[in-house]
Amino acid sequence: MRTVLVTGPGGAGRTTVAAATARAAARTGRRTLLLSADAIPGLPGHTEPTEAADGLWSARIDSGEHFRNELLALQDRASGVLDLLGGNRLDGEEITELPGSTPLALLHALRRAAVGDWSEAGYDVLVVDLPPLGEALAVLALPERLRRYLRRLLPPERQAARALRPMLAQLAGVPMPAQWLYEGAARKDAELAHVQALIEDRNTTVRLVAEPGPAAEDALRTARTGLALHGLRVDALVMNRVLPRHSTDPWFAALAAQQEKTADHWYAQWAPTTALCEVPHLGRDPRGPEDLALLDTRAAVTVPGTSGADVRPAGDGLAAGLARRPPGRAEDPWWIEDPNAPDGLDALLPGSRIVAAPPTDGDGSVLVWCLPLPGAVKSDLQLVRRGNELLLTVGPFHRIVPLESGLRRCTVSGAALTDGVLRVRFTPDPGLWPRTD
């Protein structure tokens, strides 16, 4: 299934572009599902997939309903403890959602679309209207982070000792975690694993929506680094609400010139690897399916490798790029580089994070782990190794990366940020890499 995650700076029209993208995908004959937490004029607002047009289904993510269902289910599983403590159970009618429930509802909807009951419909394309850019990056990183927390707090291997828990409770003098807690953690871990697999899938890309201007330019420059840190691939940058470039009105012409200047910067930064799409301003807010179709037909697309100055209408409109796989190194945006190999592309081991054995010829050979971080600056970069993990911080973004087994047997001997790529040097530990003379 092809998945398109649509986000951008707040107020840029990402929901409208997401709906227009979904409609464009359905127009090409693909069964398409659109997920959004916001109401979209002209489309059904039901929480279950409902056909909105030929080949297009839409579903609204209701965070309040999801929060109530989850809390009621938790009450049922913990009924014994609540009864023991004399707690009064909550009724569904008195439950209102708490802040932070929206991201969890979004992850739940993604799981249903990936492997749950919604997936049984056999959709070809999934278009997801994400929150604004900063929040969207946090949501997309959430499955990996939550799974790490669950594994640290409730290690799965501890379940093997469940038969000994009553004895351990007597010896330690404290109650041991109940079986339902381990089962609940395992169930949540499996659900999060499905969502993480969907986000990391090769057929999943991010589609950025922004209105050309200085504020959006700063937001995209920062977000580009965060997207790369989390291995998220961008298939298109949609410049929304583009004004006509020729006008006799000085005030209007100045706004259009500012947009054009920003657009030129984006073509220079993004065009080598990312499709750029210009969607003209309709002169009003889109009001329904007809306007969504109009945005699609008027979209002008420049595909990677062509000159940014030659923007021409493309027949596929907003559907352009849905069938094209984004550029990358095999299945992994990070790779291992052997500095002893010949110069050129042969020096790279594309798509590999698995190290069979580093050089052990005693000449100080190292392995270099390369992490593309476009837009990153050295002053905003922090790198710490803790055990078998690397703790990476780039500006406002943070990620804990587990090391592959081969790199765990090496020590970090240096790091450098050059041309938008962080290279971390690993030197084999002699005590862990014995020579085989």
Buried (B, 14 or more C-beta within 10 A) or exposed (E): BBBBBBBBBEEBBBBBBBBBBBBBBBBBEBBBBBBBBBEBBBBBBEBEBBEBBEBBBBBBBBBEBBBBBBBBEEBEBBEEEBEEEEEEEEEEEEBEBEEEBBBBBBBBBBBBBBBBEBBEEEBBBBBBBBBBBBBBBBBBBBBBBBBBEBEEEBEEEEBEEEEEBEEEEEEEEEEBBBEEBBEBBBEBBEBBBBBBBBBBBEBBBBBBBBBBBEBBBEBBBBBBBBBBBBBBBBBBBBBBBBBEEEBEEEEEBEBBEBBEEBBEBBBEBBBEBBBBBBBBBBEEEBEEBEBBBBBBEBBBBBBBEBEBEEBEEBEBBBBBBBEBEBEBBEEBBBBBBBEEEEEEEEEBBEBBBEBEEBBBEEEEBBBBBBBBBBBBEEEBBEBEBEEEBBEBBBBEBBBBBBBBEBBBBBBBBEBEBEEBBBBBBBBBEEEEBEEEE
